[in-house]
Amino acid sequence: MDSCSVNDDDTNKFTNVADDACCEMIFENEIEQLFVGGDEFWTGDSPTKPYVGQVFASIDAAFSCYKGYSSFSGFQVRRSTQKTRRGLIVSKYFVCSKAGSADNSSSRDDDDIEPEASRISDTVGPVKKKRRTVSGKCECSAKLVLKNVALKGYVVSHFEDNHNHPFANDSEKHFLRGNRCMTAVLRNFAFNAASSNTGPVRAFNFLKSLTGSYAAVGATAVDFKNWMRDIKVFIGNHDADMILQKFKDKKETSDNTFFYEYETDSNGHLTRIFWADLEGQRSYDVFGDVVSFDATYRTNKYSMVFVPFIGVDNHWKSVTFAAALLDKEDIENFTWVFKMFLKIMKHPPKCIITDQCAAMKAVIPKIFPDSMHRLCMWHILQKFPSKLGVVFCAESLFMEKLNKFVWNSSLVPEEFEQGWHSVLEEYNLSDHSWLKEMFELRHFWIPAYFMDKSMGGLLRTTSRSESSNFYFNHFVQKGDTLSEFYK
């Protein structure tokens, strides 16, 4: 290749240099653009630019230098081939990230990719299709070659700095992999944000606002997302062990006043876990006459059900007595969790309020035979739109008229029944099967049938269930691991 030379004074301005040979060179922002023999090339110009004969103590030191130069100029480099002799690396190649040719298979459609099952007949399990990716390789020949020299280290024996592709400009350089890093500060920020139910993208945007620009963050939103993904993968592989270790440590530091019990299946997978601390046990002794047991929160990536035992204190504040995580809502799990509750609390509640569940209805009389079982009005009323139609419940006066009889605790049973039937007849719903079922269960959820019983505000008002649902839906995500759920 013909050589070209320019004066130092020309490096900070646009300059066109041409002669009879074939060479034209343009300088801008310390990046040279060359036209040689009709071909277009780009090369960097930086004080840290490597040169032939430069000596490095190690391969890592050489790569760090080349990587710094590439990041400054606007391109990326990677480690390539090497030659060894008797276990010693005698030569090492660093190349531009765009070296090599694009993989033709990467541009094929998914349907054009031969499934692995067709190539490997004994493959068992689902076959994952290859993800389509666009290769950035363009046969760039830029490279740096190191040679091992005895007593010196590694010397640059060849340095090709002409690239056949443009470099990233100043506004794009921060996207280069070499200029991005999830430092300890960024990782802690992302983790703390996740603990406050702030996703990685929102955390990145917030940090960008604090630093003033995307480049000043030092990483991209994708880096934040990938890091959180990797954390979830790591936690997922050790999730049950981590939550059990937390409970073990808490029990040891609380002088064994913290109680927990768990069970696993034949594969060692956690299927159910129950816990209660000393504060919850003391609160139950004082305020445990009426207990709400809500099994409607599917809280984590394993779709385990979170079931808290909740009561009301003398200030009408909700208190949690105990809690559990169950993999299924069935008779076996509910039997186990109610036995655990009775084991630690010593005595059953006078009244237990639950959502409508056939399994709980079957278990409660066996474990708590002397306890009164009632259904939460809020959960039942939440089902009306799905059973009768969202538009009907929203635009008609049906719910308003029915609520006058459902919520009125001053009515006697006969007055409620008369009002219920009158509203259903007005809207031609007397034969509705689900409403008939709810009427048959009226003794479990209509206040008119237990006016003389104290429900502690857990049945007659919606505020407890509404606030609990809002809290768990707002602060807990379905993709959370157990460790993220129990912070």
C-alpha positions in Angstrom: 0.0 0.0 0.0 1.3 3.5 -0.8 2.1 5.6 2.2 0.9 9.1 2.8 2.2 11.7 5.2 0.7 14.9 6.6 1.8 17.7 8.9 0.8 17.7 12.5 -0.9 21.0 11.9 -3.4 19.3 9.7 -4.7 16.8 12.3 -7.4 19.0 13.8 -9.1 20.2 10.5 -10.5 18.7 7.3 -7.7 18.3 4.8 -7.8 16.8 1.4 -4.4 15.5 0.1 -4.2 14.0 -3.4 -1.4 13.2 -5.7 -0.9 11.3 -9.0 -0.6 8.0 -7.2 -3.9 7.1 -5.6 -4.1 8.4 -2.1 -6.5 10.8 -0.3 -6.7 11.3 3.4 -9.2 13.1 5.6 -8.7 13.9 9.3 -11.5 14.5 11.7 -11.6 14.0 15.5 -8.3 12.1 15.4 -9.7 9.5 12.9 -8.2 9.2 9.5 -10.2 8.3 6.5 -8.1 7.0 3.6 -9.0 6.2 0.0 -6.4 3.9 -1.5 -6.7 2.5 -5.0 -10.5 3.2 -4.9 -10.9 1.3 -1.5 -11.9 3.1 1.6 -10.1 2.7 4.9 -10.3 4.2 8.4 -7.4 4.4 10.9 -7.1 5.9 14.4 -4.7 8.5 15.7 -4.1 8.6 19.5 -1.2 9.1 21.9 -1.8 5.5 23.0 -1.6 4.1 19.5 0.6 0.9 19.5 3.6 0.6 17.3 5.9 -2.1 15.9 8.7 -2.8 18.4 6.7 -1.8 21.5 7.4 -4.1 24.4 4.8 -5.4 27.0 5.4 -7.4 30.1 2.5 -9.6 29.4 -0.2 -10.5 26.8 -2.9 -8.9 29.1 -0.9 -5.7 29.3 -0.7 -5.5 25.5 -4.4 -6.3 25.1 -5.3 -3.6 27.6 -3.3 -1.1 25.6 -4.8 -2.1 22.3 -8.3 -2.1 23.8 -7.8 1.4 25.2 -6.7 2.7 21.9 -9.6 1.0 20.1 -12.2 2.4 22.6 -10.7 5.9 22.2 -10.8 5.7 18.4 -14.3 4.1 18.1 -13.8 0.4 17.3 -13.6 -2.8 19.2 -11.0 -5.5 19.3 -10.9 -9.2 20.5 -8.4 -11.8 21.2 -7.7 -14.3 18.4 -5.4 -17.2 17.6 -2.1 -18.0 19.2 0.8 -20.3 18.8 2.4 -22.2 21.6 5.7 -24.0 22.0 6.2 -26.3 25.0 3.3 -24.7 26.8 4.6 -21.2 26.2 2.7 -18.7 24.0 5.2 -17.6 21.4 2.8 -15.4 19.4 -0.6 -13.9 19.9 -3.1 -12.2 17.6 -5.5 -9.4 18.5 -7.9 -8.5 15.7 -10.7 -6.0 15.0 -14.1 -7.3 16.2 -15.2 -7.1 12.5 -12.5 -9.5 11.4 -13.6 -12.6 9.5 -16.6 -13.2 7.3 -20.3 -13.1 8.3 -21.8 -16.5 9.1 -24.2 -17.2 6.3 -26.4 -19.2 8.6 -27.1 -16.2 10.8 -29.1 -14.5 8.1 -31.4 -17.5 7.4 -35.0 -17.5 8.5 -36.0 -19.7 11.4 -37.8 -22.0 9.1 -34.6 -22.5 7.1 -32.7 -23.7 10.2 -32.6 -27.4 10.4 -33.8 -28.5 13.9 -31.2 -30.3 16.0 -33.7 -33.2 16.4 -33.4 -33.9 12.7 -29.6 -34.0 12.9 -29.4 -35.9 16.2 -31.9 -38.7 16.2 -31.5 -39.6 19.9 -32.0 -36.0 21.2 -34.6 -35.9 24.0 -36.6 -32.9 25.0 -37.7 -29.7 23.3 -35.6 -28.3 20.6 -34.6 -24.7 20.8 -34.5 -22.8 17.5 -31.5 -20.6 16.8 -32.0 -16.9 17.4 -31.5 -14.9 14.3 -28.6 -12.4 14.6 -27.0 -10.0 12.2 -23.2 -10.5 12.0 -21.1 -7.3 12.0 -18.1 -9.0 10.5 -16.8 -7.5 7.3 -13.4 -9.1 6.8 -11.6 -6.3 8.4 -7.8 -7.0 8.3 -6.7 -4.7 11.2 -4.7 -6.6 13.8 -1.9 -6.5 16.2 0.6 -9.4 16.5 2.8 -10.1 19.5 5.9 -12.2 19.5 7.6 -13.6 22.6 11.1 -12.4 23.1 13.3 -14.0 25.8 14.0 -11.7 28.8 11.8 -8.9 27.3 8.3 -10.2 27.3 6.1 -9.6 24.3 7.0 -7.3 21.4 4.6 -5.9 18.7 5.9 -7.6 15.6 3.1 -6.5 13.2 0.5 -3.8 13.5 -2.1 -3.3 10.8 -4.2 -0.2 11.6 -6.3 0.2 8.4 -10.0 -0.7 8.9 -12.5 -1.2 6.1 -15.4 0.1 8.1 -16.2 3.5 9.7 -15.6 4.0 13.4 -18.2 5.0 16.0 -18.4 8.8 16.4 -18.3 10.5 19.8 -22.0 10.2 20.4 -21.8 6.4 19.7 -18.6 5.4 21.5 -20.3 4.8 24.8 -22.2 1.9 23.1 -19.0 0.0 22.4 -18.5 -3.0 24.6 -15.0 -1.8 25.6 -16.5 1.4 26.9 -19.2 -0.2 28.9 -18.9 -1.9 32.3 -21.4 -2.8 35.0 -19.1 -1.6 37.8 -19.7 -2.4 41.5 -21.4 1.0 41.9 -23.8 0.3 39.0 -24.5 -3.2 40.1 -25.4 -2.1 43.7 -27.6 0.7 42.3 -29.5 -1.8 40.0 -29.9 -4.3 42.8 -31.1 -1.7 45.3 -33.5 -0.4 42.7 -34.9 -3.9 42.1 -35.4 -4.2 45.9 -37.7 -1.2 45.6 -39.6 -2.8 42.7 -37.8 -0.6 40.1 -36.9 -2.4 37.0 -33.5 -2.2 35.3 -34.6 0.1 32.5 -36.2 2.6 34.9 -33.1 2.3 37.1 -30.9 3.1 34.1 -33.0 6.1 33.1 -33.0 7.4 36.6 -29.2 7.1 36.7 -28.9 8.8 33.3 -30.9 11.8 34.8 -28.5 12.0 37.7 -25.3 11.8 35.7 -26.6 14.1 32.9 -26.1 11.8 29.8 -26.3 8.3 28.6 -22.6 8.2 28.1 -21.8 9.3 31.7 -23.6 6.2 33.1 -20.9 3.9 31.7 -23.3 1.2 30.6 -26.5 0.8 28.6 -30.1 -0.2 29.5 -29.4 -3.6 27.9 -26.4 -4.0 30.2 -28.6 -3.3 33.2 -31.2 -5.8 32.0 -28.6 -8.5 31.2 -27.0 -8.1 34.6 -30.3 -8.5 36.4 -31.1 -11.5 34.3 -27.8 -13.1 35.2 -28.5 -12.4 38.9 -31.9 -14.1 38.7 -30.4 -17.1 37.0 -27.8 -17.4 39.7 -30.4 -17.0 42.5 -32.7 -19.3 40.7 -30.2 -22.1 40.9 -29.7 -21.6 44.6 -33.1 -20.0 45.5 -34.4 -22.6 48.0 -31.1 -22.9 49.7 -30.8 -19.1 50.1 -34.2 -18.7 51.6 -33.7 -21.6 54.0 -30.3 -20.2 55.0 -32.0 -16.8 55.7 -34.5 -18.5 58.0 -31.8 -20.6 59.7 -29.7 -17.5 60.4 -32.8 -15.6 61.7 -33.7 -18.4 64.0 -30.1 -18.5 65.4 -30.0 -14.7 65.9 -33.4 -14.6 67.6 -32.6 -17.2 70.3 -34.9 -19.8 68.5 -38.0 -17.6 68.9 -38.3 -17.5 65.1 -40.1 -20.6 63.9 -40.1 -22.1 60.4 -40.9 -25.5 58.9 -40.6 -26.7 55.3 -41.0 -29.8 53.1 -39.5 -30.8 49.8 -40.5 -33.3 47.1 -38.6 -36.4 46.0 -36.4 -34.3 43.8 -35.4 -32.0 46.6 -37.6 -29.1 45.3 -39.2 -26.8 47.9 -42.9 -27.4 48.0 -44.1 -25.6 51.1 -42.6 -23.5 53.9 -44.2 -21.8 57.0 -42.7 -19.2 59.2 -43.7 -17.0 62.2 -41.6 -14.7 64.4 -41.9 -13.8 68.0 -43.8 -10.6 67.3 -46.4 -12.4 65.3 -46.8 -15.0 68.0 -47.3 -12.3 70.7 -49.7 -10.4 68.5 -51.8 -13.5 67.9 -52.1 -14.1 71.7 -53.7 -10.7 72.0 -55.5 -10.1 68.7 -56.0 -13.6 67.3 -59.7 -14.0 67.8 -60.4 -13.3 64.1 -57.9 -14.3 61.5 -57.9 -13.7 57.8 -56.2 -16.4 55.7 -55.8 -15.1 52.1 -54.5 -17.6 49.4 -54.8 -15.3 46.4 -51.3 -14.0 46.0 -49.2 -15.9 43.4 -46.1 -14.0 44.0 -43.0 -15.4 42.4 -41.5 -17.1 39.3 -42.5 -20.6 40.6 -46.2 -19.5 40.9 -46.1 -20.4 44.6 -49.0 -19.1 46.6 -48.3 -16.7 49.5 -50.7 -17.2 52.3 -50.5 -14.7 55.2 -52.4 -15.1 58.5 -53.6 -11.5 59.2 -55.5 -9.9 62.1 -56.4 -6.4 63.4 -54.9 -4.8 66.5 -56.5 -2.4 69.0 -55.6 0.5 66.7 -57.4 -1.1 63.7 -54.1 -1.7 62.0 -53.4 -4.9 60.2 -50.9 -7.3 61.8 -49.4 -10.4 60.3 -49.3 -13.4 62.7 -47.6 -15.9 60.3 -47.2 -16.7 56.6 -46.5 -19.6 54.3 -45.6 -20.4 50.7 -47.3 -23.3 49.0 -46.8 -24.8 45.6 -50.5 -25.9 45.3 -53.8 -24.9 46.7 -55.0 -28.4 47.7 -56.2 -30.3 50.7 -52.8 -31.7 51.6 -51.1 -28.3 51.6 -53.8 -26.5 53.5 -53.9 -29.3 56.1 -50.2 -29.0 56.6 -50.1 -25.2 56.9 -53.1 -25.1 59.3 -51.3 -27.8 61.5 -48.1 -25.7 61.5 -50.1 -22.6 62.5 -51.8 -24.5 65.3 -48.4 -26.0 66.4 -46.8 -22.6 66.9 -49.8 -20.6 68.1 -51.1 -23.3 70.5 -54.8 -22.5 70.1 -57.1 -22.0 67.1 -58.8 -18.7 66.2 -62.4 -18.1 67.1 -63.2 -17.1 63.5 -61.2 -17.7 60.3 -62.0 -15.7 57.2 -60.9 -17.0 53.8 -61.5 -16.6 50.1 -63.9 -19.0 48.5 -62.0 -22.3 48.1 -63.4 -25.9 48.2 -60.2 -27.3 49.6 -60.1 -24.9 52.6 -63.8 -25.5 53.2 -63.0 -29.2 53.6 -59.9 -28.7 55.8 -60.9 -26.0 58.3 -63.6 -28.0 60.1 -61.1 -30.8 60.7 -58.1 -28.7 61.9 -60.2 -25.9 63.6 -63.4 -27.7 64.5 -64.5 -25.1 67.1 -63.7 -22.1 64.8 -66.3 -20.3 62.8 -65.5 -20.2 59.1 -66.6 -17.2 57.0 -65.8 -16.0 53.5 -64.3 -12.6 52.6 -67.0 -10.4 51.0 -64.4 -8.4 49.1 -63.1 -11.5 47.2 -66.7 -12.6 46.3 -67.7 -9.1 45.1 -64.6 -8.9 43.0 -65.9 -11.9 41.0 -69.2 -10.3 40.0 -67.8 -8.5 36.8 -66.3 -11.8 35.5 -69.4 -13.8 36.2 -72.0 -11.2 35.1 -70.1 -9.1 32.6 -67.8 -6.2 33.0 -69.9 -3.8 31.0 -73.1 -4.8 32.8 -71.7 -4.3 36.2 -70.1 -1.0 35.3 -72.9 0.7 33.4 -76.0 -0.6 35.1 -77.3 0.1 38.6 -77.3 -3.5 39.5 -74.3 -3.5 41.8 -75.4 -0.3 43.5 -78.8 -1.7 44.3 -77.5 -5.1 45.4 -74.9 -3.6 47.6 -77.6 -1.8 49.6 -78.7 -5.3 50.9 -75.3 -7.0 50.9 -73.4 -4.5 53.0 -76.3 -3.5 55.3 -75.4 -5.1 58.6 -78.6 -3.7 60.3 -80.9 -5.9 58.2 -82.3 -9.2 59.5 -81.9 -12.2 57.3 -85.5 -12.0 56.0 -85.0 -8.4 54.8 -81.8 -9.3 53.1 -83.3 -12.3 51.2 -86.3 -10.2 50.1 -84.0 -7.4 48.8 -81.7 -9.9 47.1 -84.5 -11.6 45.2 -86.1 -8.3 44.2 -82.9 -7.0 42.6 -82.3 -10.2 40.8 -85.9 -10.3 39.5 -85.6 -6.7 38.3 -82.6 -7.6 36.1 -83.8 -11.1 35.1 -81.0 -12.8 37.0 -83.1 -15.1 39.2 -82.0 -18.2 37.3 -78.3 -17.3 37.1 -76.4 -20.4 38.4 -73.5 -18.6 40.1 -75.8 -16.1 41.9 -77.8 -19.1 43.1 -74.6 -20.6 44.4 -73.7 -17.4 46.2 -77.2 -17.2 47.7 -76.8 -20.8 49.1 -73.5 -19.7 50.7 -75.1 -16.5 52.2 -74.6 -17.7 55.8 -70.8 -17.6 55.1 -70.5 -14.1 53.8 -73.6 -11.9 54.3 -73.3 -9.8 57.5 -77.1 -10.1 58.2 -76.5 -13.7 59.3 -73.9 -12.9 62.0 -74.8 -9.4 63.2 -73.9 -10.3 66.7 -70.4 -11.6 65.8 -67.3 -9.4 65.9 -65.4 -9.8 62.6 -62.6 -7.3 63.5 -63.2 -5.4 60.3 -61.9 -8.3 58.3 -65.2 -9.2 56.7 -67.6 -6.2 56.7 -65.2 -3.8 55.0 -63.1 -4.1 51.9 -60.2 -1.9 53.1 -58.1 -4.8 54.5 -58.2 -6.9 51.4 -57.9 -4.0 49.1 -54.8 -2.6 50.9 -53.2 -6.1 51.1 -53.8 -6.8 47.4 -52.5 -3.3 46.5 -49.4 -3.8 48.5 -48.5 -7.3 47.2 -49.4 -6.4 43.6 -47.3 -3.2 43.7 -44.2 -4.4 45.5 -44.1 -8.1 44.5 -43.7 -9.3 40.9 -44.6 -12.7 39.5 -41.1 -13.1 38.2 -39.5 -12.6 41.6 -37.4 -15.3 43.1 -38.0 -16.5 46.7 -35.0 -14.5 47.9 -36.3 -11.4 46.2 -39.8 -12.0 47.7 -38.5 -12.4 51.2 -36.3 -9.4 51.6 
